[in-house]
Amino acid sequence: MDHMWDGFYTGQKHKSQFSTMIQTTGAYTIEYTSTPFKNMRYMLRATKGLVKVKVHYWNAGSYEVYADGEKIEQNDWDKSIGA
C-alpha cells in the first residue's frame, strides 16, 4: 500500500525496529553511521539491573530525554567521563 506520493515516486511509511540483547550491568555507546532518527525510543525489558547508554549525535541541536513519560533534566558536564 502506498502511503506517500511526491509527484513521481511512491513510498511506504514504516517503523524500523532493532532488537538486541545486552547485559544489564554495563555502559554502552550507540553511534549511528548515517543521519540520526528524529525520534528514537529505547526500551529496557528487565526485572532488575540498569544500563548506561551514551548516544553520539554529530549534528548540533537540542535534545530532550524522557523516562516513563517524564522529562529528565540535564545534568552538569563531567569531563572525567566525557559526558
PDB file with one MODEL, atoms N, CA, C and O in Angstrom:
MODEL        1
ATOM      1  N   MET A   1       0.842  -1.175   0.000  1.00  0.00           N
ATOM      2  CA  MET A   1       0.000   0.000   0.000  1.00  0.00           C
ATOM      3  C   MET A   1       0.887   1.237   0.000  1.00  0.00           C
ATOM      4  O   MET A   1       1.803   1.341   0.816  1.00  0.00           O
ATOM      5  N   ASP A   2       0.631   2.159  -0.889  1.00  0.00           N
ATOM      6  CA  ASP A   2       1.403   3.389  -0.952  1.00  0.00           C
ATOM      7  C   ASP A   2       0.882   4.399   0.071  1.00  0.00           C
ATOM      8  O   ASP A   2      -0.322   4.633   0.170  1.00  0.00           O
ATOM      9  N   HIS A   3       1.801   4.991   0.826  1.00  0.00           N
ATOM     10  CA  HIS A   3       1.442   5.984   1.830  1.00  0.00           C
ATOM     11  C   HIS A   3       1.827   7.392   1.417  1.00  0.00           C
ATOM     12  O   HIS A   3       1.278   8.360   1.942  1.00  0.00           O
ATOM     13  N   MET A   4       2.773   7.524   0.475  1.00  0.00           N
ATOM     14  CA  MET A   4       3.273   8.842   0.084  1.00  0.00           C
ATOM     15  C   MET A   4       3.306   8.939  -1.440  1.00  0.00           C
ATOM     16  O   MET A   4       3.413   7.939  -2.149  1.00  0.00           O
ATOM     17  N   TRP A   5       3.210  10.152  -1.903  1.00  0.00           N
ATOM     18  CA  TRP A   5       3.322  10.412  -3.332  1.00  0.00           C
ATOM     19  C   TRP A   5       3.927  11.791  -3.487  1.00  0.00           C
ATOM     20  O   TRP A   5       3.373  12.771  -2.990  1.00  0.00           O
ATOM     21  N   ASP A   6       5.061  11.881  -4.174  1.00  0.00           N
ATOM     22  CA  ASP A   6       5.704  13.189  -4.341  1.00  0.00           C
ATOM     23  C   ASP A   6       5.652  13.681  -5.779  1.00  0.00           C
ATOM     24  O   ASP A   6       6.444  14.541  -6.165  1.00  0.00           O
ATOM     25  N   GLY A   7       4.750  13.160  -6.561  1.00  0.00           N
ATOM     26  CA  GLY A   7       4.609  13.594  -7.946  1.00  0.00           C
ATOM     27  C   GLY A   7       5.197  12.609  -8.927  1.00  0.00           C
ATOM     28  O   GLY A   7       4.757  12.531 -10.074  1.00  0.00           O
ATOM     29  N   PHE A   8       6.202  11.844  -8.481  1.00  0.00           N
ATOM     30  CA  PHE A   8       6.804  10.855  -9.374  1.00  0.00           C
ATOM     31  C   PHE A   8       7.009   9.521  -8.665  1.00  0.00           C
ATOM     32  O   PHE A   8       6.690   8.465  -9.211  1.00  0.00           O
ATOM     33  N   TYR A   9       7.547   9.574  -7.442  1.00  0.00           N
ATOM     34  CA  TYR A   9       7.818   8.347  -6.693  1.00  0.00           C
ATOM     35  C   TYR A   9       6.722   8.101  -5.666  1.00  0.00           C
ATOM     36  O   TYR A   9       6.120   9.039  -5.144  1.00  0.00           O
ATOM     37  N   THR A  10       6.476   6.852  -5.389  1.00  0.00           N
ATOM     38  CA  THR A  10       5.593   6.492  -4.289  1.00  0.00           C
ATOM     39  C   THR A  10       6.440   5.827  -3.223  1.00  0.00           C
ATOM     40  O   THR A  10       7.543   5.356  -3.499  1.00  0.00           O
ATOM     41  N   GLY A  11       5.933   5.790  -2.029  1.00  0.00           N
ATOM     42  CA  GLY A  11       6.696   5.181  -0.946  1.00  0.00           C
ATOM     43  C   GLY A  11       5.787   4.701   0.155  1.00  0.00           C
ATOM     44  O   GLY A  11       4.583   4.959   0.155  1.00  0.00           O
ATOM     45  N   GLN A  12       6.382   4.002   1.089  1.00  0.00           N
ATOM     46  CA  GLN A  12       5.641   3.479   2.221  1.00  0.00           C
ATOM     47  C   GLN A  12       6.308   3.935   3.509  1.00  0.00           C
ATOM     48  O   GLN A  12       7.534   3.996   3.606  1.00  0.00           O
ATOM     49  N   LYS A  13       5.483   4.252   4.491  1.00  0.00           N
ATOM     50  CA  LYS A  13       5.993   4.583   5.812  1.00  0.00           C
ATOM     51  C   LYS A  13       6.200   3.275   6.563  1.00  0.00           C
ATOM     52  O   LYS A  13       5.399   2.348   6.440  1.00  0.00           O
ATOM     53  N   HIS A  14       7.258   3.205   7.327  1.00  0.00           N
ATOM     54  CA  HIS A  14       7.491   2.018   8.136  1.00  0.00           C
ATOM     55  C   HIS A  14       8.242   2.407   9.403  1.00  0.00           C
ATOM     56  O   HIS A  14       8.892   3.450   9.477  1.00  0.00           O
ATOM     57  N   LYS A  15       8.131   1.549  10.375  1.00  0.00           N
ATOM     58  CA  LYS A  15       8.818   1.764  11.640  1.00  0.00           C
ATOM     59  C   LYS A  15       9.942   0.739  11.730  1.00  0.00           C
ATOM     60  O   LYS A  15       9.694  -0.466  11.774  1.00  0.00           O
ATOM     61  N   SER A  16      11.174   1.225  11.757  1.00  0.00           N
ATOM     62  CA  SER A  16      12.320   0.333  11.886  1.00  0.00           C
ATOM     63  C   SER A  16      12.477  -0.081  13.337  1.00  0.00           C
ATOM     64  O   SER A  16      12.369   0.745  14.244  1.00  0.00           O
ATOM     65  N   GLN A  17      12.728  -1.347  13.547  1.00  0.00           N
ATOM     66  CA  GLN A  17      12.955  -1.856  14.892  1.00  0.00           C
ATOM     67  C   GLN A  17      14.244  -2.660  14.899  1.00  0.00           C
ATOM     68  O   GLN A  17      14.462  -3.511  14.037  1.00  0.00           O
ATOM     69  N   PHE A  18      15.089  -2.385  15.870  1.00  0.00           N
ATOM     70  CA  PHE A  18      16.359  -3.072  16.000  1.00  0.00           C
ATOM     71  C   PHE A  18      16.432  -3.667  17.395  1.00  0.00           C
ATOM     72  O   PHE A  18      16.715  -2.962  18.364  1.00  0.00           O
ATOM     73  N   SER A  19      16.183  -4.926  17.493  1.00  0.00           N
ATOM     74  CA  SER A  19      16.214  -5.597  18.794  1.00  0.00           C
ATOM     75  C   SER A  19      17.611  -6.128  19.064  1.00  0.00           C
ATOM     76  O   SER A  19      18.306  -6.575  18.151  1.00  0.00           O
ATOM     77  N   THR A  20      18.008  -6.076  20.306  1.00  0.00           N
ATOM     78  CA  THR A  20      19.308  -6.609  20.698  1.00  0.00           C
ATOM     79  C   THR A  20      19.241  -7.082  22.139  1.00  0.00           C
ATOM     80  O   THR A  20      18.393  -6.635  22.912  1.00  0.00           O
ATOM     81  N   MET A  21      20.132  -7.980  22.489  1.00  0.00           N
ATOM     82  CA  MET A  21      20.235  -8.452  23.870  1.00  0.00           C
ATOM     83  C   MET A  21      21.536  -7.915  24.453  1.00  0.00           C
ATOM     84  O   MET A  21      22.600  -8.054  23.849  1.00  0.00           O
ATOM     85  N   ILE A  22      21.446  -7.302  25.627  1.00  0.00           N
ATOM     86  CA  ILE A  22      22.622  -6.770  26.310  1.00  0.00           C
ATOM     87  C   ILE A  22      22.555  -7.153  27.777  1.00  0.00           C
ATOM     88  O   ILE A  22      21.490  -7.505  28.286  1.00  0.00           O
ATOM     89  N   GLN A  23      23.690  -7.084  28.454  1.00  0.00           N
ATOM     90  CA  GLN A  23      23.708  -7.326  29.891  1.00  0.00           C
ATOM     91  C   GLN A  23      23.270  -6.055  30.613  1.00  0.00           C
ATOM     92  O   GLN A  23      23.580  -4.947  30.175  1.00  0.00           O
ATOM     93  N   THR A  24      22.556  -6.218  31.707  1.00  0.00           N
ATOM     94  CA  THR A  24      22.051  -5.051  32.437  1.00  0.00           C
ATOM     95  C   THR A  24      23.038  -4.585  33.501  1.00  0.00           C
ATOM     96  O   THR A  24      22.636  -4.074  34.546  1.00  0.00           O
ATOM     97  N   THR A  25      24.303  -4.757  33.238  1.00  0.00           N
ATOM     98  CA  THR A  25      25.324  -4.296  34.183  1.00  0.00           C
ATOM     99  C   THR A  25      26.407  -3.521  33.452  1.00  0.00           C
ATOM    100  O   THR A  25      27.555  -3.515  33.898  1.00  0.00           O
ATOM    101  N   GLY A  26      26.085  -2.877  32.358  1.00  0.00           N
ATOM    102  CA  GLY A  26      27.131  -2.252  31.566  1.00  0.00           C
ATOM    103  C   GLY A  26      26.816  -0.850  31.119  1.00  0.00           C
ATOM    104  O   GLY A  26      25.738  -0.311  31.369  1.00  0.00           O
ATOM    105  N   ALA A  27      27.801  -0.276  30.446  1.00  0.00           N
ATOM    106  CA  ALA A  27      27.672   1.037  29.827  1.00  0.00           C
ATOM    107  C   ALA A  27      27.895   0.845  28.333  1.00  0.00           C
ATOM    108  O   ALA A  27      28.860   0.199  27.925  1.00  0.00           O
ATOM    109  N   TYR A  28      27.014   1.398  27.524  1.00  0.00           N
ATOM    110  CA  TYR A  28      27.056   1.179  26.087  1.00  0.00           C
ATOM    111  C   TYR A  28      27.058   2.514  25.352  1.00  0.00           C
ATOM    112  O   TYR A  28      26.471   3.489  25.821  1.00  0.00           O
ATOM    113  N   THR A  29      27.721   2.553  24.200  1.00  0.00           N
ATOM    114  CA  THR A  29      27.746   3.728  23.342  1.00  0.00           C
ATOM    115  C   THR A  29      27.094   3.354  22.026  1.00  0.00           C
ATOM    116  O   THR A  29      27.442   2.342  21.417  1.00  0.00           O
ATOM    117  N   ILE A  30      26.143   4.176  21.584  1.00  0.00           N
ATOM    118  CA  ILE A  30      25.467   3.961  20.310  1.00  0.00           C
ATOM    119  C   ILE A  30      25.941   5.046  19.355  1.00  0.00           C
ATOM    120  O   ILE A  30      25.861   6.235  19.662  1.00  0.00           O
ATOM    121  N   GLU A  31      26.429   4.633  18.214  1.00  0.00           N
ATOM    122  CA  GLU A  31      26.905   5.584  17.214  1.00  0.00           C
ATOM    123  C   GLU A  31      26.242   5.250  15.880  1.00  0.00           C
ATOM    124  O   GLU A  31      26.431   4.158  15.344  1.00  0.00           O
ATOM    125  N   TYR A  32      25.476   6.182  15.355  1.00  0.00           N
ATOM    126  CA  TYR A  32      24.805   5.986  14.074  1.00  0.00           C
ATOM    127  C   TYR A  32      25.771   6.294  12.943  1.00  0.00           C
ATOM    128  O   TYR A  32      26.579   7.217  13.051  1.00  0.00           O
ATOM    129  N   THR A  33      25.695   5.536  11.868  1.00  0.00           N
ATOM    130  CA  THR A  33      26.585   5.750  10.728  1.00  0.00           C
ATOM    131  C   THR A  33      25.950   6.639   9.670  1.00  0.00           C
ATOM    132  O   THR A  33      26.570   6.919   8.644  1.00  0.00           O
ATOM    133  N   SER A  34      24.748   7.077   9.902  1.00  0.00           N
ATOM    134  CA  SER A  34      24.084   7.998   8.973  1.00  0.00           C
ATOM    135  C   SER A  34      23.291   9.002   9.791  1.00  0.00           C
ATOM    136  O   SER A  34      23.522   9.144  10.992  1.00  0.00           O
ATOM    137  N   THR A  35      22.381   9.684   9.170  1.00  0.00           N
ATOM    138  CA  THR A  35      21.576  10.695   9.857  1.00  0.00           C
ATOM    139  C   THR A  35      20.774  10.056  10.979  1.00  0.00           C
ATOM    140  O   THR A  35      20.059   9.083  10.739  1.00  0.00           O
ATOM    141  N   PRO A  36      20.873  10.578  12.207  1.00  0.00           N
ATOM    142  CA  PRO A  36      20.111  10.010  13.317  1.00  0.00           C
ATOM    143  C   PRO A  36      18.609  10.230  13.120  1.00  0.00           C
ATOM    144  O   PRO A  36      18.185  11.152  12.423  1.00  0.00           O
ATOM    145  N   PHE A  37      17.847   9.392  13.729  1.00  0.00           N
ATOM    146  CA  PHE A  37      16.394   9.478  13.644  1.00  0.00           C
ATOM    147  C   PHE A  37      15.896  10.718  14.361  1.00  0.00           C
ATOM    148  O   PHE A  37      16.525  11.194  15.307  1.00  0.00           O
ATOM    149  N   LYS A  38      14.768  11.240  13.911  1.00  0.00           N
ATOM    150  CA  LYS A  38      14.176  12.406  14.566  1.00  0.00           C
ATOM    151  C   LYS A  38      13.680  12.012  15.961  1.00  0.00           C
ATOM    152  O   LYS A  38      13.878  12.754  16.924  1.00  0.00           O
ATOM    153  N   ASN A  39      13.052  10.874  16.067  1.00  0.00           N
ATOM    154  CA  ASN A  39      12.581  10.352  17.350  1.00  0.00           C
ATOM    155  C   ASN A  39      13.099   8.934  17.508  1.00  0.00           C
ATOM    156  O   ASN A  39      12.939   8.104  16.613  1.00  0.00           O
ATOM    157  N   MET A  40      13.714   8.660  18.634  1.00  0.00           N
ATOM    158  CA  MET A  40      14.230   7.330  18.887  1.00  0.00           C
ATOM    159  C   MET A  40      13.784   6.884  20.271  1.00  0.00           C
ATOM    160  O   MET A  40      13.836   7.661  21.224  1.00  0.00           O
ATOM    161  N   ARG A  41      13.351   5.652  20.381  1.00  0.00           N
ATOM    162  CA  ARG A  41      12.877   5.121  21.652  1.00  0.00           C
ATOM    163  C   ARG A  41      13.722   3.904  22.010  1.00  0.00           C
ATOM    164  O   ARG A  41      13.900   2.997  21.196  1.00  0.00           O
ATOM    165  N   TYR A  42      14.237   3.894  23.226  1.00  0.00           N
ATOM    166  CA  TYR A  42      14.985   2.753  23.743  1.00  0.00           C
ATOM    167  C   TYR A  42      14.152   2.139  24.862  1.00  0.00           C
ATOM    168  O   TYR A  42      13.573   2.856  25.678  1.00  0.00           O
ATOM    169  N   MET A  43      14.096   0.833  24.895  1.00  0.00           N
ATOM    170  CA  MET A  43      13.285   0.158  25.900  1.00  0.00           C
ATOM    171  C   MET A  43      14.121  -0.935  26.560  1.00  0.00           C
ATOM    172  O   MET A  43      14.748  -1.746  25.877  1.00  0.00           O
ATOM    173  N   LEU A  44      14.126  -0.950  27.880  1.00  0.00           N
ATOM    174  CA  LEU A  44      14.811  -1.982  28.634  1.00  0.00           C
ATOM    175  C   LEU A  44      13.748  -2.883  29.236  1.00  0.00           C
ATOM    176  O   LEU A  44      12.919  -2.444  30.033  1.00  0.00           O
ATOM    177  N   ARG A  45      13.785  -4.140  28.846  1.00  0.00           N
ATOM    178  CA  ARG A  45      12.830  -5.115  29.387  1.00  0.00           C
ATOM    179  C   ARG A  45      13.587  -6.051  30.321  1.00  0.00           C
ATOM    180  O   ARG A  45      14.084  -7.096  29.902  1.00  0.00           O
ATOM    181  N   ALA A  46      13.667  -5.668  31.573  1.00  0.00           N
ATOM    182  CA  ALA A  46      14.380  -6.454  32.568  1.00  0.00           C
ATOM    183  C   ALA A  46      13.705  -6.276  33.918  1.00  0.00           C
ATOM    184  O   ALA A  46      13.075  -5.250  34.172  1.00  0.00           O
ATOM    185  N   THR A  47      13.835  -7.263  34.771  1.00  0.00           N
ATOM    186  CA  THR A  47      13.239  -7.170  36.105  1.00  0.00           C
ATOM    187  C   THR A  47      14.201  -6.557  37.111  1.00  0.00           C
ATOM    188  O   THR A  47      13.779  -6.099  38.173  1.00  0.00           O
ATOM    189  N   LYS A  48      15.517  -6.545  36.780  1.00  0.00           N
ATOM    190  CA  LYS A  48      16.488  -5.911  37.669  1.00  0.00           C
ATOM    191  C   LYS A  48      17.700  -5.473  36.854  1.00  0.00           C
ATOM    192  O   LYS A  48      17.882  -5.895  35.712  1.00  0.00           O
ATOM    193  N   GLY A  49      18.518  -4.627  37.452  1.00  0.00           N
ATOM    194  CA  GLY A  49      19.707  -4.133  36.782  1.00  0.00           C
ATOM    195  C   GLY A  49      19.476  -2.759  36.186  1.00  0.00           C
ATOM    196  O   GLY A  49      18.375  -2.212  36.249  1.00  0.00           O
ATOM    197  N   LEU A  50      20.550  -2.203  35.596  1.00  0.00           N
ATOM    198  CA  LEU A  50      20.449  -0.909  34.933  1.00  0.00           C
ATOM    199  C   LEU A  50      21.470  -0.855  33.817  1.00  0.00           C
ATOM    200  O   LEU A  50      22.420  -1.637  33.784  1.00  0.00           O
ATOM    201  N   VAL A  51      21.262   0.074  32.906  1.00  0.00           N
ATOM    202  CA  VAL A  51      22.139   0.238  31.759  1.00  0.00           C
ATOM    203  C   VAL A  51      22.399   1.719  31.567  1.00  0.00           C
ATOM    204  O   VAL A  51      21.478   2.532  31.644  1.00  0.00           O
ATOM    205  N   LYS A  52      23.650   2.071  31.317  1.00  0.00           N
ATOM    206  CA  LYS A  52      24.017   3.447  30.986  1.00  0.00           C
ATOM    207  C   LYS A  52      24.231   3.494  29.475  1.00  0.00           C
ATOM    208  O   LYS A  52      25.041   2.739  28.938  1.00  0.00           O
ATOM    209  N   VAL A  53      23.507   4.378  28.791  1.00  0.00           N
ATOM    210  CA  VAL A  53      23.577   4.470  27.333  1.00  0.00           C
ATOM    211  C   VAL A  53      24.029   5.869  26.947  1.00  0.00           C
ATOM    212  O   VAL A  53      23.477   6.862  27.421  1.00  0.00           O
ATOM    213  N   LYS A  54      25.041   5.944  26.080  1.00  0.00           N
ATOM    214  CA  LYS A  54      25.506   7.221  25.538  1.00  0.00           C
ATOM    215  C   LYS A  54      25.302   7.164  24.027  1.00  0.00           C
ATOM    216  O   LYS A  54      25.750   6.225  23.370  1.00  0.00           O
ATOM    217  N   VAL A  55      24.622   8.175  23.479  1.00  0.00           N
ATOM    218  CA  VAL A  55      24.338   8.214  22.044  1.00  0.00           C
ATOM    219  C   VAL A  55      25.108   9.379  21.433  1.00  0.00           C
ATOM    220  O   VAL A  55      24.973  10.520  21.877  1.00  0.00           O
ATOM    221  N   HIS A  56      25.915   9.090  20.415  1.00  0.00           N
ATOM    222  CA  HIS A  56      26.671  10.131  19.717  1.00  0.00           C
ATOM    223  C   HIS A  56      25.799  10.750  18.631  1.00  0.00           C
ATOM    224  O   HIS A  56      25.374  10.056  17.707  1.00  0.00           O
ATOM    225  N   TYR A  57      25.533  12.036  18.732  1.00  0.00           N
ATOM    226  CA  TYR A  57      24.840  12.782  17.689  1.00  0.00           C
ATOM    227  C   TYR A  57      25.843  13.753  17.098  1.00  0.00           C
ATOM    228  O   TYR A  57      26.439  14.548  17.825  1.00  0.00           O
ATOM    229  N   TRP A  58      26.035  13.699  15.804  1.00  0.00           N
ATOM    230  CA  TRP A  58      27.053  14.503  15.158  1.00  0.00           C
ATOM    231  C   TRP A  58      26.539  15.860  14.694  1.00  0.00           C
ATOM    232  O   TRP A  58      27.320  16.671  14.199  1.00  0.00           O
ATOM    233  N   ASN A  59      25.273  16.118  14.840  1.00  0.00           N
ATOM    234  CA  ASN A  59      24.759  17.429  14.452  1.00  0.00           C
ATOM    235  C   ASN A  59      24.356  18.207  15.704  1.00  0.00           C
ATOM    236  O   ASN A  59      23.884  17.637  16.687  1.00  0.00           O
ATOM    237  N   ALA A  60      24.552  19.509  15.642  1.00  0.00           N
ATOM    238  CA  ALA A  60      24.184  20.351  16.779  1.00  0.00           C
ATOM    239  C   ALA A  60      22.665  20.421  16.872  1.00  0.00           C
ATOM    240  O   ALA A  60      21.968  20.422  15.857  1.00  0.00           O
ATOM    241  N   GLY A  61      22.182  20.477  18.053  1.00  0.00           N
ATOM    242  CA  GLY A  61      20.737  20.568  18.226  1.00  0.00           C
ATOM    243  C   GLY A  61      20.364  20.487  19.691  1.00  0.00           C
ATOM    244  O   GLY A  61      21.225  20.365  20.563  1.00  0.00           O
ATOM    245  N   SER A  62      19.113  20.553  19.941  1.00  0.00           N
ATOM    246  CA  SER A  62      18.586  20.465  21.290  1.00  0.00           C
ATOM    247  C   SER A  62      17.837  19.140  21.414  1.00  0.00           C
ATOM    248  O   SER A  62      17.000  18.810  20.574  1.00  0.00           O
ATOM    249  N   TYR A  63      18.138  18.400  22.449  1.00  0.00           N
ATOM    250  CA  TYR A  63      17.530  17.088  22.629  1.00  0.00           C
ATOM    251  C   TYR A  63      16.886  17.001  23.999  1.00  0.00           C
ATOM    252  O   TYR A  63      17.372  17.590  24.965  1.00  0.00           O
ATOM    253  N   GLU A  64      15.792  16.264  24.075  1.00  0.00           N
ATOM    254  CA  GLU A  64      15.116  16.022  25.341  1.00  0.00           C
ATOM    255  C   GLU A  64      15.055  14.525  25.576  1.00  0.00           C
ATOM    256  O   GLU A  64      14.871  13.741  24.645  1.00  0.00           O
ATOM    257  N   VAL A  65      15.213  14.142  26.829  1.00  0.00           N
ATOM    258  CA  VAL A  65      15.167  12.729  27.205  1.00  0.00           C
ATOM    259  C   VAL A  65      13.992  12.525  28.143  1.00  0.00           C
ATOM    260  O   VAL A  65      13.798  13.287  29.090  1.00  0.00           O
ATOM    261  N   TYR A  66      13.211  11.492  27.870  1.00  0.00           N
ATOM    262  CA  TYR A  66      12.065  11.145  28.695  1.00  0.00           C
ATOM    263  C   TYR A  66      12.208   9.718  29.202  1.00  0.00           C
ATOM    264  O   TYR A  66      12.669   8.839  28.475  1.00  0.00           O
ATOM    265  N   ALA A  67      11.812   9.488  30.449  1.00  0.00           N
ATOM    266  CA  ALA A  67      11.778   8.142  31.024  1.00  0.00           C
ATOM    267  C   ALA A  67      10.417   7.958  31.666  1.00  0.00           C
ATOM    268  O   ALA A  67      10.017   8.747  32.522  1.00  0.00           O
ATOM    269  N   ASP A  68       9.717   6.934  31.263  1.00  0.00           N
ATOM    270  CA  ASP A  68       8.359   6.662  31.753  1.00  0.00           C
ATOM    271  C   ASP A  68       7.450   7.872  31.586  1.00  0.00           C
ATOM    272  O   ASP A  68       6.617   8.153  32.447  1.00  0.00           O
ATOM    273  N   GLY A  69       7.614   8.590  30.474  1.00  0.00           N
ATOM    274  CA  GLY A  69       6.762   9.730  30.167  1.00  0.00           C
ATOM    275  C   GLY A  69       7.147  11.021  30.872  1.00  0.00           C
ATOM    276  O   GLY A  69       6.497  12.046  30.664  1.00  0.00           O
ATOM    277  N   GLU A  70       8.190  11.001  31.702  1.00  0.00           N
ATOM    278  CA  GLU A  70       8.625  12.201  32.413  1.00  0.00           C
ATOM    279  C   GLU A  70       9.949  12.688  31.854  1.00  0.00           C
ATOM    280  O   GLU A  70      10.858  11.896  31.606  1.00  0.00           O
ATOM    281  N   LYS A  71      10.054  14.006  31.654  1.00  0.00           N
ATOM    282  CA  LYS A  71      11.276  14.602  31.111  1.00  0.00           C
ATOM    283  C   LYS A  71      12.390  14.538  32.146  1.00  0.00           C
ATOM    284  O   LYS A  71      12.196  14.883  33.312  1.00  0.00           O
ATOM    285  N   ILE A  72      13.567  14.089  31.699  1.00  0.00           N
ATOM    286  CA  ILE A  72      14.741  14.043  32.561  1.00  0.00           C
ATOM    287  C   ILE A  72      15.546  15.309  32.320  1.00  0.00           C
ATOM    288  O   ILE A  72      15.951  15.588  31.191  1.00  0.00           O
ATOM    289  N   GLU A  73      15.777  16.073  33.374  1.00  0.00           N
ATOM    290  CA  GLU A  73      16.514  17.327  33.243  1.00  0.00           C
ATOM    291  C   GLU A  73      17.995  17.038  33.004  1.00  0.00           C
ATOM    292  O   GLU A  73      18.517  16.007  33.428  1.00  0.00           O
ATOM    293  N   GLN A  74      18.655  17.959  32.323  1.00  0.00           N
ATOM    294  CA  GLN A  74      20.067  17.774  32.006  1.00  0.00           C
ATOM    295  C   GLN A  74      20.915  17.810  33.272  1.00  0.00           C
ATOM    296  O   GLN A  74      20.554  18.431  34.271  1.00  0.00           O
ATOM    297  N   ASN A  75      22.051  17.125  33.198  1.00  0.00           N
ATOM    298  CA  ASN A  75      22.993  17.149  34.310  1.00  0.00           C
ATOM    299  C   ASN A  75      24.219  17.963  33.903  1.00  0.00           C
ATOM    300  O   ASN A  75      24.370  18.328  32.737  1.00  0.00           O
ATOM    301  N   ASP A  76      25.079  18.241  34.855  1.00  0.00           N
ATOM    302  CA  ASP A  76      26.281  19.024  34.576  1.00  0.00           C
ATOM    303  C   ASP A  76      27.266  18.204  33.757  1.00  0.00           C
ATOM    304  O   ASP A  76      27.317  16.979  33.866  1.00  0.00           O
ATOM    305  N   TRP A  77      28.046  18.898  32.935  1.00  0.00           N
ATOM    306  CA  TRP A  77      29.070  18.250  32.117  1.00  0.00           C
ATOM    307  C   TRP A  77      30.171  17.738  33.028  1.00  0.00           C
ATOM    308  O   TRP A  77      30.633  18.445  33.924  1.00  0.00           O
ATOM    309  N   ASP A  78      30.589  16.490  32.788  1.00  0.00           N
ATOM    310  CA  ASP A  78      31.638  15.870  33.580  1.00  0.00           C
ATOM    311  C   ASP A  78      32.771  15.450  32.653  1.00  0.00           C
ATOM    312  O   ASP A  78      32.660  14.429  31.974  1.00  0.00           O
ATOM    313  N   LYS A  79      33.867  16.223  32.612  1.00  0.00           N
ATOM    314  CA  LYS A  79      34.982  15.930  31.713  1.00  0.00           C
ATOM    315  C   LYS A  79      35.634  14.590  32.015  1.00  0.00           C
ATOM    316  O   LYS A  79      36.178  13.955  31.112  1.00  0.00           O
ATOM    317  N   SER A  80      35.590  14.150  33.256  1.00  0.00           N
ATOM    318  CA  SER A  80      36.269  12.909  33.627  1.00  0.00           C
ATOM    319  C   SER A  80      35.630  11.691  32.956  1.00  0.00           C
ATOM    320  O   SER A  80      36.308  10.691  32.720  1.00  0.00           O
ATOM    321  N   ILE A  81      34.333  11.766  32.647  1.00  0.00           N
ATOM    322  CA  ILE A  81      33.681  10.631  31.995  1.00  0.00           C
ATOM    323  C   ILE A  81      33.327  10.955  30.541  1.00  0.00           C
ATOM    324  O   ILE A  81      32.849  10.086  29.812  1.00  0.00           O
ATOM    325  N   GLY A  82      33.558  12.187  30.123  1.00  0.00           N
ATOM    326  CA  GLY A  82      33.281  12.565  28.728  1.00  0.00           C
ATOM    327  C   GLY A  82      31.811  12.701  28.426  1.00  0.00           C
ATOM    328  O   GLY A  82      31.403  12.543  27.276  1.00  0.00           O
ATOM    329  N   ALA A  83      31.008  12.988  29.423  1.00  0.00           N
ATOM    330  CA  ALA A  83      29.567  13.140  29.201  1.00  0.00           C
ATOM    331  C   ALA A  83      29.027  14.299  29.999  1.00  0.00           C
ATOM    332  O   ALA A  83      27.830  14.584  29.942  1.00  0.00           O
TER     333      ALA A  83
ENDMDL
END
